[in-house]
Amino acid sequence: MSEEDTRWQMVEYEGFEIHVGTLLRSGDKGQPCTYVGYVCHPGADVKLPGHSVAFHADGEEGFASEQEAAAEGVHVGRSIVDGTHPDLSVLSLVTSGA
């Protein structure tokens, strides 16, 4: 998996942007796709520390298609914004003003 092979999409949700990139995993015929992503405020410079909340698929979790991987990534991003994700939150983005 390389950065240039990542296909990105962005969804606006509750005043945040959810960016999800899908990747093809080599060697996995059954579930060849996975995702990475981040949540940020619109227009944020995500290269700066504290301006985004990054997330990714758990371990070796895979998906049969890029569409399935992207849908799960957006779902995870929404759970981060909603405050229902068990480990990640946008609270730091809200309190720091980033």
PyMOL CGO cylinders between C-alpha atoms (Angstrom):
from pymol import cmd
from pymol.cgo import CYLINDER

trace = [
    CYLINDER, 0.00, 0.00, 0.00, 1.39, 3.36, -0.94, 0.3, 1, 1, 1, 1, 1, 1,
    CYLINDER, 1.39, 3.36, -0.94, 0.15, 6.89, -0.38, 0.3, 1, 1, 1, 1, 1, 1,
    CYLINDER, 0.15, 6.89, -0.38, -0.20, 7.55, -4.12, 0.3, 1, 1, 1, 1, 1, 1,
    CYLINDER, -0.20, 7.55, -4.12, -2.52, 4.54, -4.47, 0.3, 1, 1, 1, 1, 1, 1,
    CYLINDER, -2.52, 4.54, -4.47, -4.98, 5.95, -1.92, 0.3, 1, 1, 1, 1, 1, 1,
    CYLINDER, -4.98, 5.95, -1.92, -8.33, 7.14, -3.30, 0.3, 1, 1, 1, 1, 1, 1,
    CYLINDER, -8.33, 7.14, -3.30, -9.73, 9.92, -1.12, 0.3, 1, 1, 1, 1, 1, 1,
    CYLINDER, -9.73, 9.92, -1.12, -13.25, 11.19, -0.62, 0.3, 1, 1, 1, 1, 1, 1,
    CYLINDER, -13.25, 11.19, -0.62, -14.59, 13.85, 1.73, 0.3, 1, 1, 1, 1, 1, 1,
    CYLINDER, -14.59, 13.85, 1.73, -17.95, 14.07, 3.48, 0.3, 1, 1, 1, 1, 1, 1,
    CYLINDER, -17.95, 14.07, 3.48, -19.17, 17.10, 5.44, 0.3, 1, 1, 1, 1, 1, 1,
    CYLINDER, -19.17, 17.10, 5.44, -20.85, 16.14, 8.71, 0.3, 1, 1, 1, 1, 1, 1,
    CYLINDER, -20.85, 16.14, 8.71, -22.02, 18.26, 11.65, 0.3, 1, 1, 1, 1, 1, 1,
    CYLINDER, -22.02, 18.26, 11.65, -19.56, 21.09, 10.91, 0.3, 1, 1, 1, 1, 1, 1,
    CYLINDER, -19.56, 21.09, 10.91, -16.57, 18.78, 10.32, 0.3, 1, 1, 1, 1, 1, 1,
    CYLINDER, -16.57, 18.78, 10.32, -14.98, 17.16, 7.30, 0.3, 1, 1, 1, 1, 1, 1,
    CYLINDER, -14.98, 17.16, 7.30, -14.48, 13.40, 7.24, 0.3, 1, 1, 1, 1, 1, 1,
    CYLINDER, -14.48, 13.40, 7.24, -11.76, 12.36, 4.80, 0.3, 1, 1, 1, 1, 1, 1,
    CYLINDER, -11.76, 12.36, 4.80, -11.57, 8.65, 3.94, 0.3, 1, 1, 1, 1, 1, 1,
    CYLINDER, -11.57, 8.65, 3.94, -8.96, 7.04, 1.74, 0.3, 1, 1, 1, 1, 1, 1,
    CYLINDER, -8.96, 7.04, 1.74, -9.38, 3.53, 0.41, 0.3, 1, 1, 1, 1, 1, 1,
    CYLINDER, -9.38, 3.53, 0.41, -6.41, 1.30, -0.31, 0.3, 1, 1, 1, 1, 1, 1,
    CYLINDER, -6.41, 1.30, -0.31, -5.97, -2.00, -2.07, 0.3, 1, 1, 1, 1, 1, 1,
    CYLINDER, -5.97, -2.00, -2.07, -4.04, -4.57, -0.04, 0.3, 1, 1, 1, 1, 1, 1,
    CYLINDER, -4.04, -4.57, -0.04, -1.80, -6.81, -2.07, 0.3, 1, 1, 1, 1, 1, 1,
    CYLINDER, -1.80, -6.81, -2.07, -2.07, -10.55, -1.58, 0.3, 1, 1, 1, 1, 1, 1,
    CYLINDER, -2.07, -10.55, -1.58, -5.54, -10.61, -0.03, 0.3, 1, 1, 1, 1, 1, 1,
    CYLINDER, -5.54, -10.61, -0.03, -7.98, -12.02, -2.59, 0.3, 1, 1, 1, 1, 1, 1,
    CYLINDER, -7.98, -12.02, -2.59, -11.07, -12.23, -0.35, 0.3, 1, 1, 1, 1, 1, 1,
    CYLINDER, -11.07, -12.23, -0.35, -11.03, -8.80, 1.26, 0.3, 1, 1, 1, 1, 1, 1,
    CYLINDER, -11.03, -8.80, 1.26, -8.55, -6.72, -0.71, 0.3, 1, 1, 1, 1, 1, 1,
    CYLINDER, -8.55, -6.72, -0.71, -9.57, -3.23, 0.48, 0.3, 1, 1, 1, 1, 1, 1,
    CYLINDER, -9.57, -3.23, 0.48, -9.06, -1.23, 3.65, 0.3, 1, 1, 1, 1, 1, 1,
    CYLINDER, -9.06, -1.23, 3.65, -9.31, 2.42, 4.70, 0.3, 1, 1, 1, 1, 1, 1,
    CYLINDER, -9.31, 2.42, 4.70, -7.56, 5.24, 6.51, 0.3, 1, 1, 1, 1, 1, 1,
    CYLINDER, -7.56, 5.24, 6.51, -9.03, 8.60, 7.38, 0.3, 1, 1, 1, 1, 1, 1,
    CYLINDER, -9.03, 8.60, 7.38, -9.16, 11.71, 9.47, 0.3, 1, 1, 1, 1, 1, 1,
    CYLINDER, -9.16, 11.71, 9.47, -11.67, 14.21, 10.83, 0.3, 1, 1, 1, 1, 1, 1,
    CYLINDER, -11.67, 14.21, 10.83, -10.97, 17.96, 10.81, 0.3, 1, 1, 1, 1, 1, 1,
    CYLINDER, -10.97, 17.96, 10.81, -12.60, 21.38, 10.69, 0.3, 1, 1, 1, 1, 1, 1,
    CYLINDER, -12.60, 21.38, 10.69, -13.20, 22.73, 7.18, 0.3, 1, 1, 1, 1, 1, 1,
    CYLINDER, -13.20, 22.73, 7.18, -10.03, 24.33, 5.83, 0.3, 1, 1, 1, 1, 1, 1,
    CYLINDER, -10.03, 24.33, 5.83, -7.78, 23.00, 8.61, 0.3, 1, 1, 1, 1, 1, 1,
    CYLINDER, -7.78, 23.00, 8.61, -4.11, 22.41, 7.86, 0.3, 1, 1, 1, 1, 1, 1,
    CYLINDER, -4.11, 22.41, 7.86, -4.03, 18.73, 8.77, 0.3, 1, 1, 1, 1, 1, 1,
    CYLINDER, -4.03, 18.73, 8.77, -0.23, 18.65, 8.54, 0.3, 1, 1, 1, 1, 1, 1,
    CYLINDER, -0.23, 18.65, 8.54, -0.11, 20.63, 11.78, 0.3, 1, 1, 1, 1, 1, 1,
    CYLINDER, -0.11, 20.63, 11.78, -0.32, 18.65, 15.03, 0.3, 1, 1, 1, 1, 1, 1,
    CYLINDER, -0.32, 18.65, 15.03, -3.69, 18.82, 16.73, 0.3, 1, 1, 1, 1, 1, 1,
    CYLINDER, -3.69, 18.82, 16.73, -5.63, 19.91, 13.65, 0.3, 1, 1, 1, 1, 1, 1,
    CYLINDER, -5.63, 19.91, 13.65, -7.11, 16.49, 12.83, 0.3, 1, 1, 1, 1, 1, 1,
    CYLINDER, -7.11, 16.49, 12.83, -8.10, 13.18, 14.39, 0.3, 1, 1, 1, 1, 1, 1,
    CYLINDER, -8.10, 13.18, 14.39, -6.71, 10.25, 12.39, 0.3, 1, 1, 1, 1, 1, 1,
    CYLINDER, -6.71, 10.25, 12.39, -8.27, 6.79, 12.25, 0.3, 1, 1, 1, 1, 1, 1,
    CYLINDER, -8.27, 6.79, 12.25, -7.87, 3.53, 10.34, 0.3, 1, 1, 1, 1, 1, 1,
    CYLINDER, -7.87, 3.53, 10.34, -9.35, 0.06, 10.02, 0.3, 1, 1, 1, 1, 1, 1,
    CYLINDER, -9.35, 0.06, 10.02, -8.54, -2.23, 12.93, 0.3, 1, 1, 1, 1, 1, 1,
    CYLINDER, -8.54, -2.23, 12.93, -5.63, -4.62, 12.39, 0.3, 1, 1, 1, 1, 1, 1,
    CYLINDER, -5.63, -4.62, 12.39, -6.17, -6.83, 9.40, 0.3, 1, 1, 1, 1, 1, 1,
    CYLINDER, -6.17, -6.83, 9.40, -9.80, -5.77, 8.88, 0.3, 1, 1, 1, 1, 1, 1,
    CYLINDER, -9.80, -5.77, 8.88, -10.57, -5.90, 5.17, 0.3, 1, 1, 1, 1, 1, 1,
    CYLINDER, -10.57, -5.90, 5.17, -13.46, -5.26, 2.82, 0.3, 1, 1, 1, 1, 1, 1,
    CYLINDER, -13.46, -5.26, 2.82, -14.58, -6.85, -0.43, 0.3, 1, 1, 1, 1, 1, 1,
    CYLINDER, -14.58, -6.85, -0.43, -14.75, -3.52, -2.31, 0.3, 1, 1, 1, 1, 1, 1,
    CYLINDER, -14.75, -3.52, -2.31, -13.55, 0.06, -2.14, 0.3, 1, 1, 1, 1, 1, 1,
    CYLINDER, -13.55, 0.06, -2.14, -17.16, 1.15, -1.68, 0.3, 1, 1, 1, 1, 1, 1,
    CYLINDER, -17.16, 1.15, -1.68, -17.55, -1.05, 1.42, 0.3, 1, 1, 1, 1, 1, 1,
    CYLINDER, -17.55, -1.05, 1.42, -14.26, 0.21, 2.85, 0.3, 1, 1, 1, 1, 1, 1,
    CYLINDER, -14.26, 0.21, 2.85, -15.22, 3.85, 2.22, 0.3, 1, 1, 1, 1, 1, 1,
    CYLINDER, -15.22, 3.85, 2.22, -18.67, 3.38, 3.76, 0.3, 1, 1, 1, 1, 1, 1,
    CYLINDER, -18.67, 3.38, 3.76, -17.15, 1.89, 6.91, 0.3, 1, 1, 1, 1, 1, 1,
    CYLINDER, -17.15, 1.89, 6.91, -14.59, 4.70, 7.07, 0.3, 1, 1, 1, 1, 1, 1,
    CYLINDER, -14.59, 4.70, 7.07, -17.31, 7.34, 6.86, 0.3, 1, 1, 1, 1, 1, 1,
    CYLINDER, -17.31, 7.34, 6.86, -19.29, 5.47, 9.54, 0.3, 1, 1, 1, 1, 1, 1,
    CYLINDER, -19.29, 5.47, 9.54, -16.25, 5.50, 11.85, 0.3, 1, 1, 1, 1, 1, 1,
    CYLINDER, -16.25, 5.50, 11.85, -15.65, 9.19, 11.12, 0.3, 1, 1, 1, 1, 1, 1,
    CYLINDER, -15.65, 9.19, 11.12, -19.25, 10.01, 12.02, 0.3, 1, 1, 1, 1, 1, 1,
    CYLINDER, -19.25, 10.01, 12.02, -18.93, 8.08, 15.28, 0.3, 1, 1, 1, 1, 1, 1,
    CYLINDER, -18.93, 8.08, 15.28, -15.87, 10.18, 16.14, 0.3, 1, 1, 1, 1, 1, 1,
    CYLINDER, -15.87, 10.18, 16.14, -17.80, 13.41, 15.49, 0.3, 1, 1, 1, 1, 1, 1,
    CYLINDER, -17.80, 13.41, 15.49, -20.88, 12.13, 17.36, 0.3, 1, 1, 1, 1, 1, 1,
    CYLINDER, -20.88, 12.13, 17.36, -18.80, 11.13, 20.38, 0.3, 1, 1, 1, 1, 1, 1,
    CYLINDER, -18.80, 11.13, 20.38, -19.82, 7.48, 20.20, 0.3, 1, 1, 1, 1, 1, 1,
    CYLINDER, -19.82, 7.48, 20.20, -16.44, 6.06, 19.13, 0.3, 1, 1, 1, 1, 1, 1,
    CYLINDER, -16.44, 6.06, 19.13, -14.92, 4.14, 22.05, 0.3, 1, 1, 1, 1, 1, 1,
    CYLINDER, -14.92, 4.14, 22.05, -11.41, 5.61, 21.68, 0.3, 1, 1, 1, 1, 1, 1,
    CYLINDER, -11.41, 5.61, 21.68, -11.42, 8.76, 19.52, 0.3, 1, 1, 1, 1, 1, 1,
    CYLINDER, -11.42, 8.76, 19.52, -13.07, 12.17, 19.86, 0.3, 1, 1, 1, 1, 1, 1,
    CYLINDER, -13.07, 12.17, 19.86, -13.11, 15.61, 18.24, 0.3, 1, 1, 1, 1, 1, 1,
    CYLINDER, -13.11, 15.61, 18.24, -13.06, 17.24, 21.70, 0.3, 1, 1, 1, 1, 1, 1,
    CYLINDER, -13.06, 17.24, 21.70, -9.43, 18.30, 21.25, 0.3, 1, 1, 1, 1, 1, 1,
    CYLINDER, -9.43, 18.30, 21.25, -10.32, 20.02, 17.97, 0.3, 1, 1, 1, 1, 1, 1,
    CYLINDER, -10.32, 20.02, 17.97, -13.19, 21.88, 19.60, 0.3, 1, 1, 1, 1, 1, 1,
    CYLINDER, -13.19, 21.88, 19.60, -11.32, 22.97, 22.74, 0.3, 1, 1, 1, 1, 1, 1,
    CYLINDER, -11.32, 22.97, 22.74, -8.07, 23.96, 20.98, 0.3, 1, 1, 1, 1, 1, 1,
    CYLINDER, -8.07, 23.96, 20.98, -9.81, 25.97, 18.29, 0.3, 1, 1, 1, 1, 1, 1,
    CYLINDER, -9.81, 25.97, 18.29, -7.94, 24.02, 15.59, 0.3, 1, 1, 1, 1, 1, 1,
]
cmd.load_cgo(trace, "trace")
